[in-house]
Amino acid sequence: MSATTLSPSSFRVAAIANLLAQGVPLEDVQILANHADPRTTRLYDRRQRKVTRNIVERIPVYAESFESEPAAPLPSEN
């Protein structure tokens, strides 16, 4: 990230995300960020994104294990 892409908003996002990553309760971060709704604060939580990313990265490995097995014939509908 270059200096031209930094803004006060990017510092705010980083601060909120880091507080959540350090385990500060969502309600406390919500108050510090002056968010009326906790769902807004939850958008900054990167911890859930890491889990999702890890699950997505595992899908090809899981799918490859099925590719080596022969496909079962489909049952006829007669």
C-alpha positions, 0 to 999 in steps of 0.5 A: 500500500502506498502513501497515496492510498492511505486515508483517515478512513483506512487508519480507522478501519485498521484500528477497529480491525486490530482491536477486534483481533486483540480480543477487545469485546465487540460492544467496547469497539462499537462504542469507540467507533461510534457505531449505532449498530453492532453489525456495522462493527462486525463488518471490520472483524477479520477473524471470520474472514481467515476461517472462511479463506481457510475453508475455501483453500481446502475445497480443491484438495477435498474435491481432488480426493473424489476425482480419483474414484470412479463415478457411480452409475446413476440409477435409472428412473424406470 
